[in-house]
């Protein structure tokens, strides 16, 4: 009899637990795509609208974001006209500030800082690639943790640096306007401008002003969410690089498997930003990004992500961490 009552009690408790919703709709604002961008060294010199949800911060809401990307890149490609040699690791640190102005308007500014050097991951990545049969490029044929950054056209250096460096990148100002929003769905228009605050000599900026526009759409439910971005970037013409305007796309899905924890799967494609006959630079860049987002509280949120290139125009691997601090202001 006692066993029978225990079984009934356990069944009732489990039924009640499983029937509780994952969370309330008003608690879903922390759900959004992963804040990834292609960390390919040449791509860092140009504007790239980062993935976002279509929902804007409400009036008097503010968000500080501290983002860290660490990437390893090794590439050696050439043809009769061009050659590209990259062997490096770099840390991209970005501080962002976002403010909600009300009526679906959000403004932001991003300050990037780059540290480029030979790194330490080459032996680990070589062993990882050997273990799973992945190509190792020139690993094993060049010294581990070498720094090399050289792009030549007609045997003349276009981009070249033989030693590591650290420098600020190009500052970006952004704006978002949510045009359609209900309980689950939202559509927004986005725009951004990148100013030439970086260092062309240290290869952390193009020295020109770039612009970007885009649309964002999102549908966020209690457990599952979907996100879509399409952007077009207008690049300033530089003296050394033959740049061209380009399109980018992002599709992401998240699964909230705990009240404050969501897993995110993201796919990104970015058209080339240079006119080139090297297939690596002439073809679109594709990336798969996996991540976790944890909402510790209304104030603090954390994101971990791993980006793997599925084309050549991206780092071998990028690991990243992001810390968000959110202030909800007075609504009066």
Residue, then its C-alpha position, 0 to 999 in steps of 0.5 A: x500500500x505504501x509503495x502504491x501511494x509513493x508511486x502515485x505521489x511521484x507521478x503527481x509531482x513529475x506531472x506538475x513539474x513537467x507541466x510548468x512552463x519554461x518561462x514567461x514571455x516577458x522573460x525572453x528578451x535575453x534570447x538572441x543569436x550568437x554575437x559572432x563575426x568572421x574573425x578572418x584577419x582580412x575581414x576584420x578591416x571592414x564593417x560586418x553587422x553582427x547577428x542580432x534579434x529584431x527586438x529593440x531595447x525598451x526606453x531607458x534600458x541599457x546594455x554593456x557587452x564585453x566580448x572576447x574572440x580567440x582565433x587560430x589561422x594558418x593558410x598558404x595559397x597562391x596562383x600566378x597573380x596573387x599569394x596569401x600567407x597567414x599564420x597567426x593567432x589573435x584576440x579580438x576584444x570588443x566593448x559595446x554599449x546599447x541604449x533603448x530610446x523607446x518606440x522600437x529604437x535602439x542605438x549602439x556603439x562598438x569599440x574593438x581592440x586586437x592583439x595579433x601574435x604567433x600564439x600557442x595553439x598550433x601543436x594542439x590543433x595539429x594533433x586534433x586534425x591528425x586524430x580526426x583526419x582533417x587537413x593540416x594546411x602547412x602545419x608540420x612544415x613550418x615552425x609552430x607558433x609562427x607569425x606571418x601576415x602577407x598578401x601579395x598581388x603581382x609580387x608586390x606586398x599589399x598587406x604585410x606584417x612580420x611581427x605581432x602587434x596590438x591596436x584599436x580597430x575601427x569604431x562602429x555606430x549602429x541603429x535598429x528600428x523594430x518595425x513589427x512586433x507582437x508576443x513572439x515575432x519581430x522584424x527590424x531595420x538595421x544600419x551601421x557606420x564604421x569609422x576609420x579609427x583603426x591602424x592600417x599599418x598594424x592591419x586593424x583597420x582599412x583607413x576608410x569609412x564603411x556603411x551597412x544596412x540590413x533586416x532582422x527577423x525573429x520568432x521566440x517561443x517558450x522553448x524554441x526560437x528562430x532568427x534571420x539576418x540579411x545585410x548589405x555592406x558598402x565598403x570604402x575604396x582603399x589605395x591598396x585593396x581592391x574592395x567590393x560591397x558584399x552581402x551576408x546572411x545569418x540563420x540561427x535556432x535556439x532551444x531553451x532546455x532550462x529556465x535560464x539556459x539556451x543552446x544556439x545553433x547558427x549558420x553564417x555566409x558572407x560574400x567576399x569583400x575583395x576582388x580576387x582570383x584566389x578561390x579562397x578570397x573570391x568565394x563566400x565564407x561559410x561558418x557554423x557556430x555553436x553556443x550556450x547562453x546563460x541568463x544568470x539574472x535580469x542584470x547578468x547574461x553570459x555567452x560561450x561559442x565555438x565557430x568552425x569554418x566550413x570554407x577556407x575564408x575563415x579561421x581554423x577555429x574561434x572560441x569566444x566568451x561574452x558578458x552582458x550587463x543589462x540595466x532596466x531603467x524607469x519606464x516613466 
